[in-house]
Amino acid sequence: MNYVVLQVILKEKLWGTGSGNLTELEKAINAQADRGYRLHTISTVASGSKGFGGGDRIQATMVFEKLP
């Protein structure tokens, strides 16, 4: 395969600002880098709240390209 497409859902912290699980995004990127892919494109979209205590979600869609 020349390209891999992945989606990671980031959950915003209950208190304060920022994502509560940026390490999940980092792990996904590093896992593909270990397989010989580089991040080609990343797109994010807010996907709303899951109710009380759920926090907002951000969906990150990433396209990785195989290194030559």
C-alpha positions in Angstrom: 0.0 0.0 0.0 1.2 3.5 -0.8 -1.2 5.3 1.5 -2.9 4.6 4.9 -5.9 6.5 6.2 -6.6 6.6 10.0 -9.1 8.4 12.2 -8.5 9.3 15.8 -11.1 10.7 18.1 -9.8 13.2 20.6 -11.9 13.9 23.7 -11.7 17.3 25.3 -10.9 17.6 28.9 -13.8 17.8 31.3 -12.2 20.8 33.1 -10.1 23.4 31.4 -9.1 23.5 27.7 -7.3 21.2 25.3 -7.5 17.6 24.5 -7.4 15.0 27.2 -5.8 12.3 25.0 -3.3 13.9 22.6 -1.0 11.0 23.4 -3.4 8.8 21.3 -2.8 11.0 18.3 0.9 10.9 18.9 0.9 7.1 19.2 -1.0 6.7 15.9 1.5 9.0 14.1 4.5 7.3 15.6 3.2 3.8 14.8 2.9 4.7 11.1 6.3 6.3 11.1 7.7 3.1 12.5 6.1 1.3 9.6 7.8 3.6 7.0 5.0 6.1 6.5 5.0 9.8 6.9 2.1 12.1 7.6 0.9 13.5 4.3 -2.3 15.3 5.4 -4.3 15.8 8.6 -7.8 17.2 8.8 -9.8 17.9 12.0 -13.5 18.4 12.6 -15.5 19.0 15.8 -18.0 16.2 16.3 -19.9 17.5 19.2 -20.5 16.6 22.9 -21.6 13.3 24.4 -23.5 14.9 27.2 -22.7 15.7 30.8 -19.1 14.9 31.6 -18.5 13.6 28.1 -16.6 16.6 26.7 -16.5 17.6 23.1 -14.9 15.4 20.5 -12.5 16.2 17.7 -12.1 13.8 14.9 -8.7 13.8 13.3 -8.4 12.1 9.9 -4.8 11.5 8.7 -3.4 10.3 5.4 0.0 8.7 5.6 2.3 8.2 2.6 4.8 5.3 2.2 8.3 6.6 2.2 10.4 5.6 -0.9 
